[in-house]
């Protein structure tokens, strides 16, 4: 029950990691701090009057056993710094979270790599994030990201297609944020872990995300930045990585793209340029999974349509008609077949993009 008491204390507004450690140290345990007399709490010198009052009110409202039962029903677990399964890399970072809340399973390996980037990601960025994540996962690496829109979502999806991934949230692990990623988060909890330092029920807040980024970095041996503007959360994660002595990788993009300004600056500052998963794996003496080259069996018409598609910019059927001289009806049918085979994806406005896949260049 010590973990539940620790969590209950952390739920009090104003009791952050530092105060939580001080309370546990002063009273000997989180349980004793929770049950401490008001007189002792007021004289311990750790809580100001406002936080002291919030704790007293909070203790009256919370039933510890009900709280534990509710979290167990939701599949929420707690891992503390003295537990053997607490992530070792995170344990050796600045401002270590005293407790990690999670759904799923924590990794038993330290082969973890983060992939982060822009929320408003380009088709190119999402394509490469998904491909890199899939290839890393296939090599036995756990892919870490923040479950945000854009690059993060693509990285999780790619990893899930071949292995395991961890989503680090800036809210409680029972909160679906962003809302459209609810099914993705549930899938991650089945094939990895959804993790947060914030107690269940905590809603997302802008101030939580920089702290979330330090955990993404802390869990990982290296951080791959796929797309990032000159001022972005992905660069904050990269800064945390540099401060902790972790490796930073960056995927180059167009020199005309605002979303590539940050990644190009990282490369100029010494980040390793990445254009394949092998560039990352070789840094840790890991071997990429052996794949037989995929031989695509295409009709002559399918070849024309496939070659008209790019990995970078979705194009419409009218443009494909102009390039291939094929009828629109035939092109539509071929594109549907490509989607079913995982070779292309439809974007808004009936525009299509080639999907980057292992073994196909």
C-alpha positions as CSV (number, residue, x, y, z in Angstrom):
1,X,0.0,0.0,0.0
2,X,3.0,2.3,0.3
3,X,2.8,3.1,-3.4
4,X,-0.9,4.2,-3.1
5,X,0.0,6.5,-0.2
6,X,2.8,8.0,-2.3
7,X,0.4,8.5,-5.2
8,X,-2.2,10.1,-2.9
9,X,0.3,12.6,-1.6
10,X,1.4,13.4,-5.1
11,X,-2.2,14.2,-6.1
12,X,-2.2,17.2,-3.8
13,X,-1.6,20.4,-5.8
14,X,1.8,21.9,-4.8
15,X,3.4,18.6,-3.7
16,X,5.9,18.0,-6.5
17,X,8.7,15.6,-6.7
18,X,11.0,17.5,-4.3
19,X,8.4,18.0,-1.6
20,X,7.2,14.4,-1.9
21,X,10.8,13.1,-1.3
22,X,11.1,15.5,1.6
23,X,7.9,14.3,3.2
24,X,8.8,10.6,2.8
25,X,12.3,11.2,4.2
26,X,11.0,13.3,7.2
27,X,8.2,10.9,8.2
28,X,9.9,7.7,7.2
29,X,7.3,6.6,4.6
30,X,4.5,7.9,2.5
31,X,2.0,6.1,4.6
32,X,3.2,7.8,7.8
33,X,3.3,11.1,6.1
34,X,-0.3,10.6,5.0
35,X,-1.5,9.7,8.5
36,X,0.7,12.3,10.3
37,X,-1.0,14.5,12.8
38,X,-1.9,18.0,11.6
39,X,0.5,19.5,14.2
40,X,3.4,17.5,12.9
41,X,2.6,18.4,9.3
42,X,2.5,22.1,10.1
43,X,5.8,22.0,11.9
44,X,7.8,19.8,9.5
45,X,8.8,22.8,7.5
46,X,8.1,21.2,4.1
47,X,4.6,22.6,3.4
48,X,3.5,26.2,3.3
49,X,0.1,27.1,4.7
50,X,-1.7,26.8,1.3
51,X,-0.4,23.3,0.5
52,X,-0.9,22.2,4.1
53,X,-4.6,23.1,3.9
54,X,-5.0,21.4,0.5
55,X,-3.5,18.2,2.0
56,X,-5.8,18.2,5.0
57,X,-8.9,18.6,2.7
58,X,-7.5,16.0,0.3
59,X,-7.1,13.4,3.1
60,X,-10.7,13.9,4.2
61,X,-12.0,13.3,0.6
62,X,-9.8,10.3,-0.4
63,X,-10.3,6.7,0.7
64,X,-7.0,5.0,0.0
65,X,-8.5,1.5,-0.5
66,X,-11.2,2.7,-2.9
67,X,-8.5,4.5,-4.8
68,X,-6.4,1.4,-5.1
69,X,-9.4,-0.7,-6.2
70,X,-10.4,1.8,-8.9
71,X,-6.9,2.0,-10.3
72,X,-6.6,-1.8,-10.3
73,X,-9.9,-2.1,-12.2
74,X,-8.4,0.3,-14.9
75,X,-5.2,-1.8,-15.1
76,X,-3.1,1.1,-13.7
77,X,0.1,0.1,-11.9
78,X,2.7,2.1,-10.0
79,X,6.4,1.7,-10.2
80,X,8.6,3.4,-7.6
81,X,12.4,4.1,-7.7
82,X,13.2,1.3,-5.2
83,X,11.4,-1.3,-7.4
84,X,13.5,-3.6,-9.5
85,X,11.5,-3.0,-12.6
86,X,12.0,0.8,-12.5
87,X,13.6,1.8,-15.8
88,X,17.4,1.9,-15.1
89,X,18.2,4.7,-17.6
90,X,15.5,6.9,-16.1
91,X,16.8,6.2,-12.6
92,X,20.1,7.9,-13.4
93,X,18.7,11.2,-14.6
94,X,18.0,14.6,-13.0
95,X,14.7,15.0,-11.1
96,X,13.8,11.3,-11.2
97,X,10.0,10.8,-10.9
98,X,9.4,9.1,-7.5
99,X,6.6,7.1,-9.0
100,X,5.7,6.1,-12.6
101,X,2.1,5.3,-13.3
102,X,1.6,2.9,-16.2
103,X,-0.8,0.7,-18.2
104,X,0.8,-2.3,-19.9
105,X,4.3,-3.7,-19.2
106,X,7.6,-1.9,-18.6
107,X,10.6,-3.1,-20.7
108,X,13.1,-5.4,-19.3
109,X,15.8,-4.1,-21.7
110,X,17.6,-0.8,-21.9
111,X,17.4,-0.8,-25.7
112,X,15.1,2.1,-26.0
113,X,15.2,4.9,-28.6
114,X,12.9,7.9,-28.7
115,X,11.4,9.3,-31.9
116,X,9.9,12.8,-31.6
117,X,9.0,15.6,-33.9
118,X,6.4,18.1,-35.1
119,X,2.7,17.8,-34.3
120,X,1.9,19.5,-37.6
121,X,4.1,17.0,-39.5
122,X,4.4,16.7,-43.2
123,X,3.5,13.5,-45.1
124,X,7.3,13.0,-45.6
125,X,7.9,13.3,-41.8
126,X,5.2,10.9,-40.8
127,X,6.3,8.4,-43.5
128,X,9.9,8.3,-42.3
129,X,8.9,8.3,-38.6
130,X,6.7,5.2,-39.2
131,X,9.4,3.5,-41.2
132,X,12.2,4.1,-38.8
133,X,10.1,3.0,-35.8
134,X,9.1,-0.2,-37.6
135,X,12.7,-1.1,-38.4
136,X,13.9,-0.3,-34.9
137,X,11.1,-2.4,-33.3
138,X,11.9,-5.2,-35.7
139,X,15.5,-5.2,-34.4
140,X,14.2,-5.5,-30.8
141,X,14.4,-1.9,-29.8
142,X,11.5,-0.3,-27.9
143,X,10.4,3.0,-29.5
144,X,9.6,5.8,-27.1
145,X,7.5,8.8,-28.0
146,X,4.8,11.2,-26.6
147,X,1.6,10.1,-28.2
148,X,1.1,13.6,-29.7
149,X,-0.4,14.2,-33.1
150,X,2.0,14.0,-36.1
151,X,5.4,12.4,-35.7
152,X,4.7,10.8,-32.3
153,X,1.6,9.1,-33.5
154,X,3.4,7.8,-36.7
155,X,6.3,6.5,-34.6
156,X,4.0,4.6,-32.3
157,X,2.1,3.1,-35.2
158,X,5.3,2.0,-37.0
159,X,6.6,0.4,-33.8
160,X,3.4,-1.5,-33.1
161,X,3.5,-3.1,-36.6
162,X,6.8,-4.9,-35.6
163,X,7.3,-4.8,-31.8
164,X,6.9,-2.6,-28.7
165,X,6.5,1.0,-27.9
166,X,6.1,3.3,-24.9
167,X,3.9,6.4,-24.9
168,X,4.8,9.0,-22.3
169,X,1.9,11.3,-21.4
170,X,1.6,14.8,-20.0
171,X,-1.6,13.7,-18.2
172,X,-2.9,10.7,-16.3
173,X,-2.6,7.3,-18.0
174,X,-6.3,7.0,-17.9
175,X,-6.8,10.2,-19.9
176,X,-7.1,10.0,-23.6
177,X,-5.0,12.8,-25.0
178,X,-5.2,13.7,-27.8
179,X,-8.8,12.3,-27.8
180,X,-8.4,10.8,-31.3
181,X,-5.6,8.6,-30.1
182,X,-7.8,6.6,-27.6
183,X,-7.6,3.4,-29.6
184,X,-3.9,3.9,-30.2
185,X,-3.2,4.3,-26.5
186,X,-5.2,1.2,-25.7
187,X,-3.2,-0.7,-28.3
188,X,0.1,0.5,-26.9
189,X,-1.0,-0.7,-23.4
190,X,-1.4,-4.1,-24.9
191,X,2.0,-4.0,-26.8
192,X,4.2,-1.9,-24.5
193,X,3.3,0.7,-21.9
194,X,1.5,4.0,-21.5
195,X,3.5,5.9,-18.9
196,X,3.1,9.1,-16.9
197,X,4.6,10.7,-13.8
198,X,1.2,12.4,-13.2
199,X,-1.4,10.6,-11.1
200,X,-4.4,9.0,-12.8
201,X,-7.1,11.6,-13.6
202,X,-4.7,14.4,-14.1
203,X,-5.8,16.4,-17.2
204,X,-3.3,17.5,-19.9
205,X,-1.8,21.0,-19.3
206,X,0.7,22.9,-21.3
207,X,3.1,23.0,-18.4
208,X,3.2,19.3,-18.2
209,X,4.7,18.7,-21.6
210,X,8.3,20.0,-21.0
211,X,8.5,17.7,-18.0
212,X,7.0,14.9,-20.0
213,X,9.8,15.4,-22.6
214,X,12.5,14.9,-20.0
215,X,11.0,11.4,-19.2
216,X,11.0,10.5,-22.9
217,X,14.7,11.3,-23.0
218,X,15.4,9.7,-19.7
219,X,13.9,6.4,-20.8
220,X,16.0,6.3,-24.0
221,X,19.6,5.7,-25.0
222,X,19.1,8.2,-27.9
223,X,16.6,10.6,-29.4
224,X,15.7,10.8,-33.1
225,X,14.2,14.1,-34.2
226,X,12.3,13.7,-37.4
227,X,10.8,17.2,-38.0
228,X,11.1,20.2,-35.8
229,X,10.7,24.0,-36.2
230,X,13.4,26.2,-34.7
231,X,11.3,26.5,-31.5
232,X,9.6,23.2,-30.6
233,X,9.0,20.6,-28.0
234,X,11.1,18.1,-29.9
235,X,14.1,20.4,-29.6
236,X,13.4,20.6,-25.8
237,X,13.6,16.8,-25.7
238,X,16.9,16.9,-27.7
239,X,18.3,19.5,-25.2
240,X,17.4,17.2,-22.3
241,X,19.2,14.4,-24.1
242,X,22.4,16.4,-24.5
243,X,22.3,17.4,-20.9
244,X,22.0,13.8,-19.8
245,X,24.8,12.7,-22.2
246,X,22.4,10.8,-24.5
247,X,22.8,10.5,-28.3
248,X,20.9,12.8,-30.6
249,X,20.0,11.9,-34.2
250,X,18.2,14.0,-36.8
251,X,16.5,13.3,-40.1
252,X,17.2,15.9,-42.8
253,X,14.4,17.5,-44.8
254,X,13.9,20.1,-47.4
255,X,15.9,23.3,-46.9
256,X,12.7,25.2,-47.8
257,X,10.7,23.5,-45.0
258,X,10.1,25.4,-41.8
259,X,9.7,22.0,-40.1
260,X,13.3,21.1,-41.0
261,X,15.0,24.2,-39.6
262,X,15.3,22.7,-36.1
263,X,16.6,19.3,-37.4
264,X,19.1,20.9,-39.6
265,X,20.4,23.1,-36.8
266,X,20.8,19.9,-34.7
267,X,22.9,18.4,-37.5
268,X,25.1,21.5,-37.7
269,X,25.6,21.2,-33.9
270,X,26.8,17.6,-34.1
271,X,23.7,15.4,-34.2
272,X,24.1,12.3,-36.3
273,X,22.3,12.6,-39.7
274,X,19.9,9.7,-40.1
275,X,18.4,8.3,-43.3
276,X,17.9,4.7,-42.2
277,X,17.4,2.7,-39.0
278,X,20.9,1.2,-39.6
279,X,22.4,4.6,-38.8
280,X,20.9,4.4,-35.4
281,X,21.4,0.7,-34.7
282,X,25.1,0.8,-35.5
283,X,25.8,3.3,-32.7
284,X,24.8,0.6,-30.2
285,X,26.2,-2.4,-32.0
286,X,22.7,-3.7,-32.8
287,X,22.0,-5.6,-35.9
288,X,19.1,-4.8,-38.1
289,X,16.6,-7.6,-38.8
290,X,17.4,-9.4,-42.0
291,X,14.8,-8.9,-44.6
292,X,14.4,-10.5,-48.0
293,X,14.0,-7.9,-50.7
294,X,10.3,-7.5,-51.5
295,X,9.6,-8.2,-55.1
296,X,6.5,-6.3,-56.2
297,X,4.5,-8.0,-58.8
298,X,3.0,-5.3,-60.8
299,X,1.1,-5.1,-64.1
300,X,2.4,-2.5,-66.5
301,X,-0.5,-0.2,-65.5
302,X,0.3,-0.6,-61.8
303,X,4.0,0.2,-62.5
304,X,3.0,3.5,-64.0
305,X,0.7,4.5,-61.1
306,X,3.2,3.4,-58.5
307,X,6.0,5.3,-60.1
308,X,3.8,8.4,-60.2
309,X,3.4,8.4,-56.4
310,X,6.1,9.9,-54.1
311,X,7.0,9.5,-50.5
312,X,6.9,13.3,-49.9
313,X,3.8,15.0,-51.4
314,X,0.3,13.4,-51.9
315,X,-1.0,13.8,-55.4
316,X,-4.5,13.7,-56.8
317,X,-6.0,11.4,-59.4
318,X,-6.1,14.1,-62.1
319,X,-2.3,14.5,-61.8
320,X,-1.8,10.8,-62.0
321,X,-4.0,10.7,-65.1
322,X,-1.8,13.3,-66.7
323,X,1.4,11.4,-65.7
324,X,0.3,7.9,-66.7
325,X,-2.3,8.6,-69.5
326,X,-4.5,6.0,-67.9
327,X,-8.2,6.3,-67.3
328,X,-9.4,7.7,-64.0
329,X,-11.5,4.6,-63.2
330,X,-8.5,2.2,-63.7
331,X,-6.3,4.5,-61.6
332,X,-8.9,4.5,-58.8
333,X,-9.1,0.7,-58.8
334,X,-5.2,0.4,-58.8
335,X,-4.9,2.9,-55.9
336,X,-7.5,0.9,-53.9
337,X,-5.4,-2.3,-54.4
338,X,-2.3,-0.4,-53.3
339,X,-4.1,0.7,-50.1
340,X,-5.1,-2.9,-49.4
341,X,-1.5,-4.1,-50.0
342,X,-0.1,-1.3,-47.7
343,X,1.7,0.4,-50.5
344,X,-0.2,3.7,-50.6
345,X,-2.4,5.8,-48.4
346,X,-5.2,8.2,-49.2
347,X,-5.0,11.8,-47.8
348,X,-7.7,14.5,-47.8
349,X,-9.0,15.5,-51.2
350,X,-8.5,12.1,-52.7
351,X,-4.7,12.6,-52.8
352,X,-2.4,9.7,-52.5
353,X,1.1,9.0,-51.1
354,X,3.4,6.1,-51.4
355,X,4.1,4.4,-48.1
356,X,7.7,3.8,-47.0
357,X,8.1,0.1,-46.3
358,X,11.1,-2.1,-45.3
359,X,12.8,-3.6,-48.2
360,X,11.3,-1.2,-50.7
361,X,13.0,1.9,-51.8
